[in-house]
Amino acid sequence: MKQYNPKAIETKWQKEWNRSKLYEVSEDPNKPKAYITAMFPYPSGTGLHVGHVRNYSITDTLARYHRQKGCNVLTTVGWDAFGLPAENYAIKTGIHPAKVTAENIVNFKSQLKRIGMSYDWSREINTTDPQYYKWTQWIFLQLFENNLAYQAESLQWWCPECKTVLANEQVIDGCCWRHEDIPAEKKRLKQWFFRITEYAEDLLAGLDDLPEWPEKIKSMQRNWIGKSQGAEIDFKVDNSDKTIKTFTTRIDTIYGATYLVLAPEHPLVDELATKDNQSDVDKYVSKAVLKSEIDRQDEDKPKTGVFTGSYAINPVNQEKIPIWVADYVLMGYGSGAIMAVPAHDMRDYDFAAKYELPIINVINPDGENKNQEQEDSDNKGEVYTEEGLLTNSGKYDGISSEDMRPQVIDDLSKQGLAEAKTTYKLRDWLISRQRYWGVPIPIIHCQDCGPVAVPEDQLPVELPEVDSFIPTGGERSVLATIDSWVNVDCPECGGAAQRETDTMDGYACSSWYYLRYTDANNDKSAWDKENSDYWMPLDYYCGGDHAVSHLLYSRFWMRFFYDQGLVSIKEPVKRLVFNGYINAEGGVKMSKSKGNVVDPLDIIDSGYGADSLRLYELFIAPYELNASWDPQGVVGTYRFLNRVWNVSREYLEDSRNASDNNQEVESEMLVQTHRTIKKVTDDLDRLSFNTAIAGLMEYVNYLYKAKESLSPNQNNQSWQFAIENLLLLLAPFAPHITEELWSEVSGKDSIHLSNWPKWDDKYLSEDEVTIIIQINGKLRGQVNIAKGSSEEDIEAAARKESSVQSYLEGKEIKKAVVVPDKLINFVI
């Protein structure tokens, strides 16, 4: 019998798919569309590793599945090729980043084609292509003309190694995201921003319209936007004409405010620091501003602060309270100053306890009005943050905290001391970079006219050649050294002017590429609205990064495009498929520096082939969970594919000798086949790739047993039905082997253009069901049991299953989660 040879089969069909342009697609209003793509890859010099393959395997499996279901499927790829890695490599080697990037893309393309991706390569895009970034610049100009792109001076993060500014989310534990051991600094620079805060409320509300996004991603975006409804209150500085504007969401606790806290960056810090306290304040501020906002908001870290020496007057009771500086208050949130109420805020309590500041309770949970002595006794070590009745609050004593808030705002507003306010933690998007390898910002600076947009007919503003890529470390990139490029005439007055020398953050290019995919070869506009209306939104968007930054920026731009009439929808992504990582053996992250990266081509070329690798990456665990690489795992899926090959080849060879008959398809085989069709279909619809593969493995086991009693030469019709459906169900996961076998079993067109199988419910009504057994979410076995069995019976049967016992031996089972007639998950 002919042996399974992945290398020969995969090379053959990859060439054929490329020759026939099998996966190229055009808009067809007569077919349902499915737009499925993975997040933009960055073509680094190290190429893809097996961790990346998981993401692309998920995307391609979904694309192939929907293609077989009769959908018009758009899935393609592009290259997010601007950025620091290529430029840093160019600085190190002297090789132009354009050359490095081009070489990396060739490598990435080769890897993706070898893995068997069903991309429409005619829509491939590259952010470093002037014909792409021309439209990124055009989008910048639309934002600029609508007052959503602006330049302002502010204190910004700066990486001394990259020699460029960083966005807040690019600073992790006080260090640059690309240099974990190099602390970031702060510099006051004039930078370009996109006014994303104008869309804060719409971005927040829109999350409720995304039912097919993971809740954890939506929660992260809600927290990043950080909406707070409350009030701004003015506290007068004692013995001064200065006023400190504070923000609070709980003005009902104002009588319990025992001190004020300013952010280290607050403009009044220097003025409020008294002579005796100035040195301590300066030292504290210089250290605090070097911490990232994420680090400063870590509730588990001890609170730190410094007393300014000054005092403020509480406007409701005229009490004098001290003014402190502490890094747990952020300048960008509210006004950069808060009234601290330690009895009713955990952060304030921790701070007050450390520095022995007063703690006054002003809300009773049980509704009793207690005296101050009772309150101090009851409150020790406790913080009450819920609603209740006011106490120790003057004329407001005895009323509910909910009723008190509007009353005290109204009373203070009549004195000009307060007003209702809604604030957001979200900052405007910093897009300036003082680096060479990026999209030039299409602005010309004129002494008389100010910043002027480059005329659209002069786009793209192409990135010029430079003699040296080494960043200056100053406020301008190396582009500023190219006089012939920098010095131009002002488009408005014709006078002498200079180009902007900052380049754009790479996220600008990746915030709209999904629209370019819908019309990738358009040289007249960024995209045609008719095309985008057909394809958008993305039906599946797959990736494991950028939970906030890229996804939030993309949602912002899509809303802007909607407001400009360029698209017909606000949300770019219908279903977000956010996958977990494949880590190295032992659970550590794969990285070149650790020497633990596994090249997918090493696995493919060792004889296992791409189909075995793809299958293993989807079988290893539920897609949303992290998993550790196990080299023996590919061995297992390779063995499974050999079983598929052998049972199919045996059918082909035996069926040649079968007599042509009209026997009824054997009933048990019909039941097993229809059951498997339903299971795999249901699993794919809910993205349970690992259990779908497990179902196929069980089906192949059944076919091997069936050979003993029902050989092909006894019932050719039964086996034809079984093998065809096996291949159709397996095709999205293992495209090469199924294409090869289909060409012999069926003799029809490509299996990837064939119809997805349908089950018949009349074959599914039986008394026994298959229960999937998971341990900590990972598939470990299955067991057949009577339909409708109790949870206790299911658990007992699962515990007895031999393939599961080894995993449970010596382990504590915390709980068993049972989905009746479907699965059981032991949490150990």
C-alpha positions in Angstrom: 0.0 0.0 0.0 1.2 3.5 -0.8 2.7 5.2 2.3 1.8 8.6 3.7 4.5 11.1 2.6 3.7 14.6 4.0 6.6 16.3 2.1 5.6 15.1 -1.3 1.8 15.6 -0.7 2.2 19.1 0.8 4.6 20.4 -1.9 2.3 19.1 -4.6 -0.9 20.7 -3.4 0.8 24.0 -2.3 2.0 24.4 -5.9 -1.4 23.5 -7.3 -3.3 25.9 -5.0 -0.9 28.6 -6.1 -1.2 27.8 -9.8 -5.0 27.6 -9.8 -5.4 30.7 -7.5 -7.8 28.6 -5.6 -8.2 31.0 -2.7 -8.5 34.3 -4.6 -11.9 35.9 -4.0 -14.0 38.7 -5.3 -17.1 40.4 -4.0 -20.2 38.3 -4.7 -23.5 39.6 -3.4 -25.2 36.3 -4.2 -23.2 34.4 -1.6 -23.0 34.9 2.2 -19.6 36.4 3.1 -17.1 35.4 5.8 -14.3 37.8 6.5 -11.7 36.0 8.6 -8.2 37.2 9.3 -5.4 37.2 11.9 -3.8 40.2 13.5 -1.2 41.9 11.4 2.1 40.1 11.8 5.4 41.9 12.3 8.1 40.2 10.0 10.9 40.0 12.4 14.3 38.4 11.5 13.7 35.4 13.6 10.6 34.4 11.6 7.6 32.5 12.9 7.8 30.1 15.7 5.4 27.4 16.7 3.6 29.7 19.0 2.6 31.9 16.1 1.4 28.8 14.2 -1.4 28.4 16.7 -2.9 31.8 15.8 -2.7 31.2 12.0 -4.0 27.6 12.3 -7.1 28.9 14.1 -7.7 31.5 11.4 -7.1 29.2 8.5 -9.3 26.4 10.0 -12.2 28.8 10.4 -11.6 30.2 6.8 -11.6 26.7 5.3 -14.7 25.6 7.4 -16.7 28.6 6.2 -15.5 28.1 2.6 -16.8 24.5 2.7 -20.1 25.8 4.1 -20.6 27.8 0.9 -19.4 31.2 2.1 -17.5 33.7 0.1 -14.4 33.8 2.3 -11.8 36.6 2.5 -8.7 35.7 4.4 -5.4 37.2 3.6 -2.2 38.6 5.1 0.0 41.7 5.2 3.1 43.0 7.0 3.2 45.5 9.8 6.8 46.2 8.7 7.7 49.7 10.1 9.1 49.9 13.6 12.0 49.7 16.0 13.2 46.1 15.6 14.2 46.5 11.9 15.7 49.9 12.6 17.7 48.7 15.6 19.0 45.9 13.5 19.9 48.4 10.7 21.8 50.5 13.3 23.7 47.4 14.5 24.6 46.0 11.1 24.5 49.0 8.8 22.0 47.2 6.5 19.1 49.4 5.4 15.8 48.5 7.3 14.0 48.3 3.9 16.4 45.6 2.9 16.1 43.7 6.2 12.3 44.0 6.1 12.1 42.7 2.6 14.2 39.7 3.5 12.1 39.0 6.6 8.9 39.1 4.6 10.3 36.6 2.1 11.0 34.2 5.0 7.6 34.8 6.6 5.8 34.2 3.3 7.7 31.0 2.8 6.8 29.7 6.2 3.1 30.6 5.9 2.9 28.9 2.5 4.6 25.8 3.8 2.1 25.7 6.7 -0.7 25.7 4.1 -2.5 29.0 4.7 -5.4 29.6 2.3 -4.7 33.3 1.8 -5.8 35.4 -1.1 -2.2 36.5 -1.8 -3.4 39.0 -4.4 -4.5 41.2 -1.5 -1.2 41.1 0.4 -0.2 44.5 1.8 3.0 46.0 3.3 2.9 49.1 5.5 6.4 50.2 4.2 5.0 50.4 0.6 4.5 54.1 -0.2 1.2 53.0 -1.9 0.0 51.8 1.4 1.3 54.5 3.8 0.1 57.2 1.3 -3.4 56.3 2.7 -2.2 56.3 6.3 -1.0 59.8 5.7 -4.3 60.6 4.0 -6.2 59.4 7.1 -3.9 61.6 9.3 -4.9 64.6 7.2 -8.6 63.8 7.7 -8.1 63.7 11.4 -6.1 66.9 11.3 -8.7 68.7 9.3 -11.3 67.7 11.8 -9.3 68.9 14.8 -8.6 65.3 15.9 -4.9 65.4 15.2 -3.0 68.1 17.1 0.5 69.0 18.5 1.1 69.8 22.2 3.9 69.9 24.7 3.7 67.6 27.6 5.8 65.3 29.8 6.3 62.0 28.0 7.9 58.6 28.6 11.3 58.3 26.8 13.3 55.2 26.2 17.0 56.0 26.4 17.9 52.9 24.4 15.3 53.3 21.6 15.8 57.1 21.8 12.1 57.8 21.3 8.9 58.6 23.2 6.7 55.8 24.3 2.9 55.6 24.8 1.7 54.8 28.4 0.8 51.3 27.5 4.4 50.7 26.1 5.9 51.2 29.6 5.9 48.1 31.7 7.1 48.1 35.3 8.8 51.4 34.6 10.7 50.1 31.6 10.4 50.2 27.8 8.3 47.3 26.5 11.2 46.3 24.3 13.9 46.6 27.0 12.8 45.0 30.2 15.9 46.0 32.1 16.2 49.6 31.0 14.2 52.2 33.0 12.2 54.7 31.0 12.7 58.4 31.6 10.4 61.4 31.4 10.9 64.3 28.9 8.9 67.4 28.2 8.4 67.4 24.4 6.1 68.8 21.8 4.4 65.8 20.3 1.5 64.8 17.9 -1.6 63.3 19.3 -4.9 61.8 18.1 -7.9 63.0 20.1 -9.3 59.6 21.0 -10.8 61.1 24.1 -13.5 62.7 21.9 -14.8 59.2 21.4 -14.4 57.9 24.9 -18.1 57.6 25.7 -18.9 56.1 22.4 -16.1 53.6 22.7 -17.3 52.6 26.1 -20.9 52.3 25.2 -20.0 50.3 22.1 -18.6 47.5 24.2 -22.1 46.5 25.1 -22.8 45.8 21.4 -20.0 43.2 21.1 -21.6 40.0 22.5 -19.0 37.8 20.7 -15.9 39.5 22.3 -14.3 37.8 25.3 -15.5 39.5 28.5 -12.0 39.8 29.8 -11.0 41.9 26.8 -14.0 44.2 27.1 -13.3 44.6 30.8 -9.7 45.6 30.0 -11.0 48.2 27.6 -13.6 49.5 30.0 -10.9 49.9 32.7 -8.5 51.6 30.3 -11.2 54.1 29.3 -12.0 54.5 33.0 -15.2 56.4 33.1 -16.0 58.1 36.4 -19.1 60.2 37.3 -18.7 62.5 40.2 -17.9 66.1 41.0 -15.1 68.6 40.9 -14.6 70.5 44.2 -12.5 73.5 44.9 -10.4 73.4 48.0 -8.8 76.8 48.9 -5.2 76.7 50.0 -4.7 78.1 53.6 -3.1 81.5 53.7 -3.0 81.7 49.9 -5.0 82.8 46.9 -4.5 79.4 45.3 -7.3 76.9 44.8 -6.9 73.1 44.3 -9.5 71.5 42.1 -10.2 67.9 43.1 -12.3 65.2 41.6 -14.3 62.6 43.5 -17.0 60.0 42.7 -18.1 60.1 46.3 -18.8 63.7 47.3 -21.1 62.3 50.0 -18.0 61.4 52.0 -16.5 65.0 51.9 -16.9 65.5 55.7 -14.6 62.5 56.1 -11.8 64.1 53.9 -8.8 64.4 56.2 -6.1 65.3 53.7 -5.6 66.2 50.0 -3.3 64.3 47.6 -1.7 65.8 44.5 -0.2 63.8 41.7 3.6 64.3 41.5 3.1 66.0 38.1 0.6 68.5 39.5 1.6 72.1 38.5 1.0 73.4 42.1 3.4 70.9 43.8 6.4 73.3 43.6 4.4 76.3 44.9 2.9 74.4 47.8 6.1 72.8 49.0 7.3 74.9 51.9 10.9 75.7 52.5 11.4 73.0 55.1 9.7 70.4 52.9 11.0 71.4 49.4 14.0 69.0 49.3 11.9 66.0 50.3 9.2 66.9 47.8 11.7 67.3 45.0 13.3 63.9 45.7 10.0 62.2 45.8 8.6 63.7 42.7 11.8 62.9 40.7 11.4 59.3 41.5 7.6 59.1 41.2 7.4 60.4 37.7 9.6 57.6 36.5 7.1 55.0 37.4 4.5 53.8 34.9 0.9 54.5 35.5 0.2 50.8 35.6 2.8 50.4 38.3 1.5 53.4 40.2 -2.0 51.9 40.3 -0.9 48.5 41.6 -3.1 48.1 44.7 -0.7 45.5 46.2 2.3 47.8 46.4 2.9 49.9 49.6 1.7 53.5 49.4 4.3 56.2 49.4 4.0 60.0 49.6 5.5 63.2 51.0 3.9 66.2 52.9 4.2 69.5 51.2 4.0 71.5 54.4 0.8 73.3 53.2 -2.8 73.0 54.1 -6.2 73.3 52.4 -9.6 74.3 53.7 -12.4 71.7 53.5 -15.3 73.8 52.0 -18.1 72.1 53.9 -16.8 72.4 57.5 -13.8 74.8 57.1 -11.4 72.3 58.6 -7.8 72.7 57.8 -6.3 69.5 56.2 -2.7 68.7 55.1 -1.8 68.6 51.4 0.3 65.6 50.4 1.9 64.4 47.2 1.5 60.7 46.3 2.1 58.6 43.2 -1.1 56.7 43.5 -2.9 59.8 42.2 -2.5 60.3 38.4 -2.3 63.6 36.7 -4.4 62.5 33.8 -7.3 61.3 35.9 -9.8 64.0 36.9 -7.8 67.1 37.9 -4.7 65.3 39.3 -5.8 65.9 42.8 -8.2 64.1 45.2 -9.7 64.6 48.6 -8.6 61.6 50.6 -11.3 59.8 52.7 -9.5 56.9 54.5 -12.6 55.6 56.2 -14.3 54.9 52.8 -11.5 54.3 50.3 -9.0 51.4 50.6 -6.1 53.3 49.0 -6.6 56.3 51.2 -6.9 54.1 54.3 -3.6 52.3 53.6 -1.9 55.7 53.1 -3.5 57.2 56.2 -2.6 54.2 58.3 1.0 54.4 57.2 1.4 58.1 57.8 -0.8 58.2 60.9 -3.4 60.6 59.4 -6.9 61.0 60.8 -9.7 58.5 59.8 -13.2 59.8 60.2 -16.2 57.6 59.4 -19.1 59.5 57.8 -21.3 56.6 56.5 -23.0 53.9 58.6 -23.8 50.7 56.8 -26.5 49.8 59.3 -28.2 53.1 59.1 -27.5 54.1 62.8 -26.4 57.6 63.6 -23.4 57.1 65.9 -21.2 59.6 67.7 -17.6 60.2 66.8 -16.2 58.1 69.6 -18.2 55.1 68.5 -17.2 55.6 64.9 -13.5 55.7 65.6 -13.9 52.4 67.6 -16.0 50.7 65.0 -13.8 51.7 62.0 -10.4 50.5 63.1 -8.9 48.4 60.3 -12.1 48.5 58.2 -13.1 50.5 55.1 -16.7 50.8 54.2 -17.2 51.7 50.5 -21.0 51.0 50.0 -24.0 53.3 50.5 -25.6 54.1 53.9 -26.8 56.9 56.1 -24.6 60.0 56.7 -23.1 60.7 60.1 -20.6 63.3 61.3 -21.7 65.3 58.3 -23.3 68.4 59.7 -26.7 69.2 58.4 -26.7 66.1 56.2 -26.7 63.7 59.1 -29.3 60.9 58.8 -30.0 61.2 55.1 -28.9 58.5 52.6 -25.6 58.8 50.8 -27.4 58.6 47.5 -29.7 61.6 48.4 -26.8 63.6 49.9 -24.7 63.7 46.7 -26.9 65.9 44.5 -27.7 68.1 47.6 -24.1 68.8 48.5 -23.2 69.4 44.8 -26.0 71.9 44.6 -25.1 73.6 47.8 -21.4 74.0 46.9 -22.2 75.0 43.3 -24.2 78.0 44.6 -20.9 79.1 46.2 -19.0 78.5 43.1 -17.0 75.6 44.7 -18.3 72.5 42.9 -19.9 71.1 39.8 -21.0 67.7 38.6 -18.3 66.1 36.3 -17.7 63.0 34.2 -14.0 62.1 33.7 -12.1 59.3 31.9 -8.7 57.8 32.5 -8.3 57.5 28.7 -5.5 59.7 27.3 -5.2 61.1 23.8 -3.2 58.7 21.6 0.5 59.8 21.4 1.7 59.0 17.8 5.0 60.9 17.4 8.2 58.9 17.2 11.7 60.4 17.0 12.9 57.5 14.8 13.6 57.1 11.1 11.8 53.8 10.2 8.2 54.9 10.2 5.6 56.8 8.2 6.5 60.5 7.9 3.8 62.8 9.4 2.4 64.8 6.5 2.6 68.3 8.1 4.7 71.3 7.0 5.6 73.9 9.7 5.4 77.5 8.5 6.5 80.4 10.8 3.5 82.5 9.6 0.8 79.9 8.9 1.7 77.4 11.7 1.3 73.6 11.0 -0.1 73.1 7.5 -1.4 69.9 5.9 0.6 68.5 2.9 -1.7 68.8 -0.1 -3.3 65.4 -1.0 -1.9 65.5 -4.5 1.6 65.5 -3.0 1.0 62.3 -1.1 2.8 60.1 -0.3 5.5 62.0 1.6 8.0 59.3 1.0 10.6 58.3 3.5 14.0 59.6 2.2 17.3 57.7 2.2 19.6 58.6 5.1 23.4 58.0 5.6 23.0 57.0 9.2 20.1 55.5 11.1 21.4 56.3 14.5 18.8 58.3 16.5 19.9 61.7 17.7 18.5 61.2 21.1 17.1 64.7 20.9 13.7 66.1 20.2 13.9 65.4 16.4 14.6 62.3 14.3 17.5 61.9 11.9 15.2 63.1 9.2 15.8 66.6 10.5 19.4 66.3 9.2 18.3 66.0 5.5 18.0 69.7 4.5 16.9 68.9 0.9 13.9 66.9 2.3 13.1 69.1 5.3 13.1 72.6 3.7 10.1 73.2 1.5 7.7 76.0 0.5 4.6 76.5 2.6 1.5 75.2 0.7 -0.5 78.2 1.9 1.7 81.3 1.7 4.6 80.0 -0.4 7.1 81.1 2.2 10.0 79.1 3.6 8.9 76.2 5.8 10.0 72.8 7.1 8.5 69.3 7.1 7.6 67.6 10.3 10.4 65.2 11.1 8.7 62.9 13.6 7.3 59.6 12.2 4.1 57.9 13.2 3.7 55.2 15.8 3.3 51.8 14.0 -0.2 51.5 15.4 -1.3 54.1 12.9 -0.7 51.7 10.0 -2.3 48.8 11.8 -5.5 50.6 12.8 -7.1 50.4 9.4 -5.5 47.6 7.3 -8.5 45.4 7.5 -10.3 48.0 5.3 -7.4 48.0 2.9 -7.7 44.2 2.5 -11.2 44.7 1.1 -9.8 46.8 -1.8 -6.0 46.2 -1.6 -5.2 47.3 -5.2 -7.1 50.5 -5.3 -4.9 53.4 -6.4 -7.6 56.1 -6.3 -8.7 55.8 -2.6 -7.8 54.0 0.6 -10.8 51.7 -0.1 -14.1 51.7 -2.0 -17.1 52.0 0.3 -19.0 49.4 -1.7 -16.3 46.9 -1.1 -16.0 47.7 2.6 -19.8 47.5 3.0 -19.8 44.0 1.5 -17.0 42.6 3.6 -17.1 44.5 6.9 -17.3 43.8 9.8 -14.6 41.2 10.3 -16.6 38.0 11.1 -13.6 36.5 13.0 -10.5 38.4 14.1 -7.9 36.2 15.6 -4.9 37.0 17.8 -3.4 36.9 21.2 -2.0 40.4 21.7 -3.1 44.1 21.8 -6.1 43.6 24.1 -6.3 47.4 24.6 -4.0 49.4 22.3 -4.5 48.1 18.7 -8.1 47.1 19.3 -9.1 50.3 20.9 -7.3 52.4 18.3 -9.0 50.5 15.5 -12.4 51.0 17.1 -11.7 54.8 17.4 -10.7 55.1 13.7 -13.7 53.1 12.6 -16.0 55.5 14.4 -14.2 58.4 12.8 -14.6 56.8 9.3 -18.3 56.3 10.1 -18.7 59.9 11.0 -17.1 60.9 7.7 -19.4 58.7 5.7 -16.5 56.4 4.6 -18.0 53.2 6.1 -21.5 52.1 7.2 -20.7 50.6 10.6 -19.0 51.7 13.8 -17.4 48.4 15.0 -14.8 46.7 12.8 -14.8 43.3 14.5 -17.9 41.1 15.1 -16.2 38.2 16.8 -12.8 38.5 18.5 -11.0 35.2 18.8 -8.3 35.9 21.5 -6.1 32.8 21.8 -3.6 31.8 24.5 0.1 31.4 24.0 2.2 28.3 23.1 5.1 28.6 25.6 8.3 26.6 25.5 8.7 23.4 27.4 8.3 24.1 31.1 5.9 26.9 30.5 8.4 29.8 29.9 7.9 32.2 27.1 9.5 31.4 23.8 12.3 33.9 22.9 15.4 34.0 20.9 17.5 35.2 23.8 16.5 32.1 25.9 17.3 29.8 23.0 14.0 28.0 23.3 12.3 29.0 20.0 11.0 26.2 17.9 10.9 26.8 14.2 7.8 25.3 12.5 9.8 24.4 9.5 12.1 22.2 11.6 9.0 20.2 12.6 7.6 20.1 9.1 11.0 19.1 7.5 11.7 16.4 10.1 9.0 14.3 8.3 5.9 15.2 10.3 4.6 17.7 7.8 2.4 20.8 8.2 -0.8 19.0 8.8 0.5 17.2 11.8 1.8 20.5 13.2 -1.5 22.4 12.6 -3.5 19.5 14.1 -1.4 19.4 17.2 -1.5 23.2 17.8 -5.3 23.0 17.8 -5.5 19.8 19.8 -3.1 20.8 22.6 -5.7 22.7 24.7 -8.8 24.9 24.3 -7.7 27.7 22.1 -8.1 30.5 24.7 -5.7 28.8 27.2 -2.0 28.9 27.3 -0.2 25.6 26.7 3.4 24.4 26.8 5.1 22.9 23.7 5.5 19.2 23.8 7.6 17.8 20.9 5.9 14.4 21.4 2.5 16.0 20.7 3.2 16.2 17.0 4.2 12.5 17.0 0.7 11.7 18.2 -1.1 13.8 15.5 1.2 12.4 12.9 0.2 8.8 13.9 -3.5 9.8 13.7 -3.0 11.2 10.2 -1.3 7.9 9.2 -4.4 6.1 10.5 -6.6 8.3 8.4 -4.3 7.7 5.4 -4.3 3.9 5.9 -8.0 3.5 6.4 -8.7 5.6 3.3 -6.1 3.8 1.2 -7.4 0.4 2.3 -10.9 1.5 1.2 -9.5 2.6 -2.2 -7.7 -0.6 -2.8 -10.4 -2.9 -1.5 -13.2 -1.1 -3.2 -11.7 -1.8 -6.7 -12.6 -5.5 -6.1 -16.0 -4.8 -4.6 -19.1 -5.8 -6.5 -21.5 -3.1 -7.6 -24.5 -3.6 -5.4 -27.4 -1.7 -4.0 -27.2 -2.7 -0.4 -28.4 -0.3 2.1 -25.7 1.7 3.9 -25.0 -0.3 7.1 -27.0 1.3 9.9 -24.4 1.5 12.6 -22.0 3.2 10.3 -24.7 5.7 9.4 -25.3 6.5 13.1 -21.6 6.9 13.8 -21.0 9.1 10.8 -24.0 11.4 11.4 -23.1 11.7 15.0 -19.5 12.7 14.1 -20.8 15.3 11.5 -23.0 16.9 14.2 -20.3 16.9 16.8 -17.5 18.4 14.6 -19.9 21.0 13.3 -21.1 22.0 16.7 -17.6 22.1 18.1 -16.3 24.3 15.2 -19.3 26.6 15.6 -18.3 27.2 19.3 -14.5 27.2 18.4 -13.8 24.0 20.4 -11.1 22.8 18.0 -9.6 20.3 20.4 -12.8 18.4 21.1 -13.7 18.4 17.3 -10.3 16.7 16.6 -11.0 14.3 19.5 -14.3 13.4 17.9 -12.5 12.7 14.6 -10.0 10.5 16.3 -12.8 8.5 17.9 -14.5 8.2 14.6 -11.3 6.8 13.0 -11.0 4.3 15.9 -14.6 3.2 15.1 -13.7 2.8 11.4 -10.8 0.5 12.2 -13.1 -1.6 14.4 -15.7 -1.6 11.6 -13.2 -3.1 9.1 -13.4 -6.4 11.0 -17.1 -6.9 10.4 -17.7 -4.7 7.4 -14.9 -4.5 4.8 -15.2 -2.3 1.7 -15.5 -5.2 -0.7 -18.6 -6.3 1.2 -20.2 -2.9 1.3 -18.6 -0.3 -1.0 -21.5 2.1 -0.5 -21.1 2.3 3.3 -17.4 2.9 3.1 -17.6 5.5 0.3 -20.0 7.5 2.5 -17.9 7.1 5.6 -14.5 8.0 4.0 -15.8 11.0 2.1 -17.4 12.5 5.3 -14.2 11.8 7.3 -12.1 13.7 4.7 -14.6 16.6 4.5 -14.7 17.0 8.3 -10.9 16.8 8.6 -10.2 19.1 5.7 -10.2 22.5 7.6 -7.7 21.1 10.1 -5.4 19.1 7.7 -5.8 20.5 4.2 -3.0 18.7 2.4 -3.6 15.1 3.2 -7.4 15.5 2.7 -6.9 17.1 -0.7 -4.7 14.2 -1.8 -7.1 11.5 -0.6 -10.1 13.4 -1.9 -8.7 13.5 -5.4 -8.7 9.7 -5.4 -11.8 8.9 -3.3 -14.1 11.4 -5.0 -12.4 12.5 -8.2 -14.2 15.8 -7.9 -13.0 19.4 -7.6 -10.9 20.5 -4.6 -12.2 19.3 -1.3 -11.9 22.9 0.0 -14.6 24.0 -2.4 -16.8 21.0 -1.5 -20.0 21.2 0.6 -19.7 20.8 4.3 -21.5 17.5 5.4 -25.0 17.7 7.0 -26.3 15.3 9.6 -29.7 13.7 9.7 -31.4 13.9 13.1 -33.2 10.6 12.6 -29.8 8.8 13.0 -29.0 10.6 16.3 -31.9 9.4 18.5 -30.2 6.8 20.6 -29.8 5.9 24.2 -26.1 6.5 24.6 -24.0 9.7 24.4 -20.3 10.4 24.4 -19.1 12.5 27.4 -15.9 14.5 26.8 -13.5 14.4 29.8 -11.3 17.4 30.6 -8.9 18.1 33.4 -8.3 21.8 34.0 -9.8 22.5 30.6 -7.6 20.1 28.7 -9.0 17.1 26.8 -7.9 13.9 28.5 -10.5 11.3 27.3 -14.1 10.4 26.7 -16.6 7.8 27.9 -19.9 6.5 26.5 -22.8 6.6 29.0 -26.6 6.4 29.0 -28.2 9.5 27.7 -29.7 11.6 30.6 -27.3 10.2 33.2 -27.1 12.1 36.5 -24.0 14.3 37.3 -23.0 11.7 39.9 -23.1 8.8 37.4 -21.2 10.9 34.8 -18.5 11.7 37.4 -18.2 8.1 38.5 -17.9 6.8 34.9 -15.3 9.5 34.1 -13.2 8.6 37.1 -13.0 5.0 36.0 -11.9 5.8 32.5 -8.3 4.4 32.2 -7.0 7.3 30.1 -8.0 9.7 32.8 -7.0 7.9 36.0 -3.3 8.6 35.6 -4.0 12.3 35.5 -6.1 12.2 38.7 -3.8 9.9 40.7 -2.5 11.6 43.7 -4.3 14.9 42.9 -6.9 16.8 44.8 -10.1 17.3 42.8 -11.4 20.7 43.8 -14.6 20.4 41.8 -16.1 18.6 38.9 -18.1 20.8 36.4 -20.6 18.7 34.4 -22.5 19.7 31.3 -25.1 17.0 31.0 -24.8 14.7 28.0 -21.7 16.6 26.8 -18.7 16.9 29.0 -17.2 16.9 32.5 -14.2 19.0 33.6 -12.2 18.1 36.7 -10.5 21.0 38.3 -7.4 19.7 40.1 
